[in-house]
């Protein structure tokens, strides 16, 4: 069996994250043999490390020989040294019950919780959320949150201004198509707002008191609010024959793509199950290609 090294696992995954390891490598770290995301050299090092941390020790001649293919003796000796050091630190930390730092806890919840990791005694007491604290004790809003919302407000303000300098002539059929598109977008937006309820926030950072919503329209799109806004923006641009609004529709699309990327990193940290949800649901609409691939895999198997 492996030593119960919860706190060291959290610190290790946080260190890998800080060293810019790929997200797919971090998410699949415990499945590195069945879902390859690492190189052969990295797999050999992990095989050796897991065997060294096992009780009783499971390092075999084959394990050592495999690692020697990729590392010299000077580097190999560092692996059991780190395993031994972590063993000492884990015994110390488990005995004293030292709470995990927020950054390490978030990283472990993000990448390891899906494989059964829990912080145990190292999570400490649950602190009050920002919404429950007095205004003078709340944490400052992250600058990226403020930046994204400020740019979004500026683009929407510019969209509503709609100067007449960039007019385009469109057929009536295209104008009415735009009106229909805007109507559908408004319906999607209202549906999404009703589904998300009290978890709604204009900022990318999830509300501490919120919950992950995967039902209703969120079964078909991860960011249906953005989808609805984009459909409204394009539809009204076509209906009003405004080249200005068409340009701002493109700008909003780029903004929402960047904002949703940042938002999803935070959602994965807050809700580890978001990783699986993201694999099956499209960003702004149904993941048709993904569903076709899944169906073909089922047929072939």
N, C-alpha and C positions, 0 to 999 in steps of 0.2 A: 504494500500500500504506500501511497505518497504521504509525506508529512503534511499536516494541516497548516499550510503556509499562506493563509488568506492575506495577511498584511503585506508579506513580501511579494505575493502575486500582484497585489494592487500597485505597489511601488514599481515593480518591474514593467507592468503594462503602461504605467504613466511615463516611465523613462523611455520606453519604446515610442510612445506617442510624441514626446518632446523631441526625440531624434528623427521625427518625420517619417516613421514607418508607415507604409501604405495602410489605409483603413481596412482593405480586404484581408491583409495579413493579420491585423490585430483582431478582427472579428472571427477569423478562422484559426486562431492560434491553437485551440485544443482539437481542431480537426485537420491539422496540417498534413496528416497522412492520407486521409480520405478525400480532402478537398484542397489540392495543392495550391499554395499561394506563396511558398517559400522555395528558395533554391535548395539543391541537394546538400550543399555545405551547411546551410542553416538547419535543415532537417536532421543532419547527423549530429550537430551540436545540441539540438533539443532532445534527441534520443538519448544522448550521453547524460545530459543534465537531469532528465526525468529518472533515468536509471540510477544516477548517483543520489538523488533525493529520496529514493524508495527505501522502505524498510521491509525485509532486509535489503542490503545493497544489491542492485540488479545489474551492475556494470559487467558485461561479459567481454570475452576476447574479441568477439565479432563487433560489438559496439565500439570498442577502442580502435580496432583496425579500420572501421568505417570512418571514424573521425580523423584518423591519421592520413586519410586520402586527401583531406582538405586543409588541415592545420598542422603546423610543426609543433614540436614538443614544448617550445617556449610559450605558445599560445594555448595549447591544450591544458597545461598545468593551471591556467587561470580559471578554467571552467569548474573543476572540483573546489578550487579555493573560494570562488563566489558561492557555490552551493553550500559549502561548510559555513561560510560567514552568514549566509541567509538562515541556515539552520540555527545558529547561535542567536541571531537577532530575533528570529521568530519565537524561539523559546522565551526570550526576554520579554518581547512585546506581548505575547500571549499571557504570560504570568502577570504582567502589570496592567494589561488591558488598555494600553495606550490607544486613544482614538485616532482614526485615520484622518489625514488632511483632506480638505474638501476636494482638491484637484485629483488626488489619488483615488478617493472614493468614487468620484464622478467617472473617472476613466475605467475603473473596475466594473462599475454598474453598466457602463456603456458596452464594454467589450467582453466581459467575463460572466456577467450575471446570466446570460442566455445558456451558459454551460453549467449552471448550478452554483456559481460563486456567490457567497454571502459575506458581508463584513463581520457578522457575529458581534462579539463584544467590542469590536473596534469601531462600530458605527457611532457609538455614543448616543446621548439623548437627542431626540428630535427637537430642533430649534423652531421658533415661531417663524412663519413665513413673513415676507416683507409686507403683505397686506394686513397682517395682524399686529405689526409693530407700530408704535407711534411714529409720526412723520419724521421727527428728528433722529430716529434710530434706524431708518430704512437705508439699505445700501444704495449707492449711487447707480443710476441707470448706465449700463455699458455704452461707451461712445458709439459703437457700431449700431446699436439700437436707435440712438438718436439720429445718427447719420442716415440710415435707411429710411426712417420715417420722414425726416426733413426733405430728402430728395423726392420721396414719393409725393409729399404734399406740394412741393414746388412744381413737379410735373403735372399733377392734377390741376393745380391753379392755372398753369400755362395752357392746359388743354381746354379749360372752361373759357379762357380769354378769347381763344379762337380768332386771331386776326385774319382779315380778309385778303392778305397779301399772297397766299398760296392756294388759290381756288383751282379746282379741277372740274372738268365737265364730265359727268357720268350719265349713262343711260338711266331712265326712270326705273327699269327693272333692277339695276344694281343698287339704286337708292332704296327701293323697297326691300330688297334683300338685306341691306344694312339695317333697316328698321326692324326687320324680323330677327336678325342676329342680336341686336341690342335688347329686344324683348326677351329672347331666350336667355341671354346673359343676365338680365335682371332677375329672372326666375331662378336661375342657378345661384346667384348671389344671395337672394332671400332664403332659399332652401339651406344653403351652407351656414348662414348666420343663425338660423333657427336650430340647426343641428349642433353647432359648436357651443351655443348658449353662453354660460358664465365663463367658459375658458377663453373667450374672445379677447384678444389684445392686439393693438396695432403694431406692437414691437415683436421682433423675432424671438426674443427670450420668452419661453413659456411662463405662464403665471404659476406661482408656487401653489396656489389653491386650485389650479385647473386640473383637467384630466385629459388623457389621450382619447380622441374621438375617432372611431374607425367605422361607424355605422352611418346609415342614411346615404347621403351623396358622397360621404367620405369613403364609401366602399369602392367608388369608381375613380376618385381623384384625391390625391394627397393635399392639394391646395385649391379647392374649388372656389374659394373667395377670389383668388387671383384670376382664375379662369373666367369667372363671371365679369370681373372688372375689365379684363382684356376684350372679352366679347362685346361688352357695352362700348368700350373705347373704339374698337374697329367699326362696329355697327353704326355709331353716330358719326364717325368720320366719313363713312361712305354715304350716309343719308344727307349729311350737310355739305358734301362735296368739298371737304376741307383737306388739302394737302398737309397743312400744319398739324391737324389732328392725326393724320396717318403717320407722320414722323414721330409724334409723341406716343402713339400706340406702340411703335417699335421700341422707343426708349423705355416705356413701361414694361414691355416684355423682357428686355435685357435686365432691368432693375429687379423684376420679380424672379427671374432666374437666379440672379446673384443672392437676393434676399432669401429665397427658399433654400438654397444650398447652405447658407449660414444657419438658417432656422433649423434645418434638419440635423445638423451637427449637435445643436443644443437639445433637440428632441430625443436623439439617440442617447445622450447623456442622462436625460431625465427619465426616459422610458426605453429600456433595453429592447422591449418587444417591437419597437418601431423599426428595427432592422429587418425583421421578417415581413412586416407590413409594407415596407418600402419595396421589397422584392416583388410583390404581387400587385401593387397598385401604382398606376401612372402618376406622374407629377401634376399635370394640368388636365388630364383626361384619362379614359380607360386605357390600360396597358394592353392594347390589342396584340401587339407583336409578342409580348411576353406570354400571353394566354395561348397564342398559337403554338409557340415553342413548347409550352407545358403539355398541350394536347398531343403534339407530335411525339414527345418523349414517352407519354403514357401509351400511345399506340405502338411505338417501337419496342417498349418493354413488355 
